[in-house]
Amino acid sequence: METDVFVAWFEEAARLVRADRDRLTRLDAAIGDADHGTNLDRGLTEVCKTLAEAPPDSPARVLSTAGATLIRRVGGASGPLYGSVFRQMGKTLEGQEAPVTLAGFAGAFEEGVVAVERLGKAALGDKTMVDALAPASRALALAVRDGAGVREAAGQAAQAAEQGARATIPMQARKGRASYLGERSIGHEDPGAASAALIMAALAAVVA
């Protein structure tokens, strides 16, 4: 995976989030503060602008730049959470020359998920973005084990993330603003998991 693939990943993620911004905001209105779609759209737009103005020379720098921009530009919880994923991925890949292997990417992604779990104090089943990101990470690890190519692995990760996001609908939230609703959080898809599924779909689209 060359440096331009990582740049294209964020460009496609920005496009998908922008197209689905209203749905993300409606999901957040039901169990949050109704700004997830707007905030993430703004943040990813800023990421793309920053990457275009000063093109990074390695996958690690693309990821680190994206993470830092999201933390700086996105309001609410999603900026620090997504920012921690990508900054940790960048840190893990630091010193590695492009192209990044699938195994290297999967390992960095796993470290990114661990970082967001630690920051948000969230685990699988808490009705957060982790419910999409953790299954995607597992799918990538299994793809590496099975000798899959990047295209197949990314497709499997995207599918796992989408299934994970949908699985949050019957859950009761245990973390974040939605947890204050108790049983009233049941029956709604978690907006962070929904946006995580879009970000993984973006990766699958770019490598396809």
N, C-alpha and C positions, 0 to 999 in steps of 0.2 A: 504494500500500500504506500504509494508515493505521497509526497507532501500535498500535491494538488488534490488528491482524493480527500484529504482531511478538510481542506478549504471548501471543496464542493459539498462535503457532508453538511457543513454549517450553512452553506447557501441553500441547499435543499431543505434543511430543517427549518430555516427561516421562511421559505416559501410555503411549506406545509402548515406551519403554525399560523402564518398570516391567513391562509385559506380557511383554517379551522378556528380562528380566533374567537368568533362569536360562540361557537359550541363550547370551547374551553371556558369562556366567561360564564355561560349559562350553567355549566357544571359547577363552577366555583360559586355562583350565586346561590345554589341550592344548599351548599354545606360550608361555604367559606365567605370571602369578602368581595367576590365578583370582580376580581381584577387579574386573574391568572392569565387569561388570553391576552389582554392588553399589555401586561407587564412583560410577558415572555416574547411577544411580537416585537416590542420595542427593544428588548435586550438582544435578541438575535439579529435584528436589523443593525444595531450598533456593532455587534460582532463582525458582521459582514463588511461594514464600512471600515472598521479598524484593520481587518485583514487585507482589504483592498488598498488602503492608504500606505500600509507598511507590510508588504508580503513577507511572512516568516519563511525562513530557509530550512525548516525541518518540521516533521510532524509534531514533535514535542513542543516546539514554539507555537505552532498553530493552536494546540490544545491549551497551553498555558495562557496564551493571549485571550482566547475565547473565555476561559474560566475567569480570568481577572476582569474582563469586560462585563461579564454577566454579574459578578459580585458588585461591581461598581455601578451598573446601569439599571439593574432590575430591582424593583421594589418588592416588598413582601418577603416571604420565606424562599421563594423559588430561585431567586438570584444567588444567594449564598449556597443553596443546596446543589443546584446544577453547576455553579461555579466550582464547588469543591470536587465534583466528579471530574470535570475536565482539567482542573489544575493538578489533581492527583495523577490523572492519566499522563499529563505532560511531564510531571516529575518522574514518573516511572519510566517513561521513554527517553528521558534526558540522556544525551550521549550516544543514543542509537541513531545511526544513519538510516535514511530512507533507502530502499523500501522497508517498511515495518512488516514483519511476517504476521500471519494470522495468529500464531501462538503468542507473539509479542503483544499484539493488539488485545487479545483475549485476556492476557495477564494484566495489562494496564487497565482494561475495563473493569476487571474484578477488583483491582485496587481502588478504582474510582467509586465503585459501589460500596466498598467497605468504608470509604471516607464519608459518603453521604449517610450511611447507616450510623456512623459514629457521631457525626454532626447533629443529625436529626434525632438521634437516640431511637431509631425506628428499626423494626424487623419485619420480615415477611408476615403478612396477615394483619398489619396495623392500619391498613387502608391509606397508603401513601405511595409516592412514586417508586419506592422500593419494591412494591408488589409487581411492577413492570420491569424495573431494572435488574432485580435479582434473577428472575427467570431468564431474561436475555443473557445475563452473564453465564448462567448455567448452560444455556444452549450453545454459546460460543465455546465453552470449555469442552462440551461433548463433541462439538464439530471438530475441534483440534484433535481430540482423542481418536476420532473416527477417520481422520485424514481428509476431511472435507476441504473444498476450496473456499476462497473468500466469499464468492457469490452465494454459494449454498449456505455457508455459515451465517452470513448476514441475513439471509432470508429466514433461516430458522430462528435467529435471535429476534427479528422483527415479529414473527408469528408468536413467539413465546411472550414478548412484551405486550402484544395486543390481547392475548388470552389472559395475561396477568392483570391488565387494566380492567377487562370485563369482569374478572373474578372479584374485583373490589365492590361491585354493585351490591351484593347481599351482605357485605361485611359491615360491622359497626366500627367506626373510627376509634382508634386508641391513641392517636397522636395528632398534633396540630389543632388548628381552629375547629375542624370538624368534630373533634373528640368532645367538645363542649355540648354538642347536640345529643350525645348519647344514642339512644335507639333511633332517633330521627335521622341520623346519618345513614341508616340502612336504606337501600333502594336507590342509591345514587352512585354513579361512577366517580372515583376520585379524580379530580382534574389534573393533579400531578402525575398520576399513573397514565392518564390519557395523553398528556403531552410527552411523557417518556416514550410511549408507544409510537408517537409521531416521529420523534427523534431517531428511533431505531428503524422506522420505515424509511426515513430519509437515507440512512446508511445503506439499507438494502437497495434502494433505488439508484444510488450513486455507483455502487460497485457492480450493479447489474449491467 
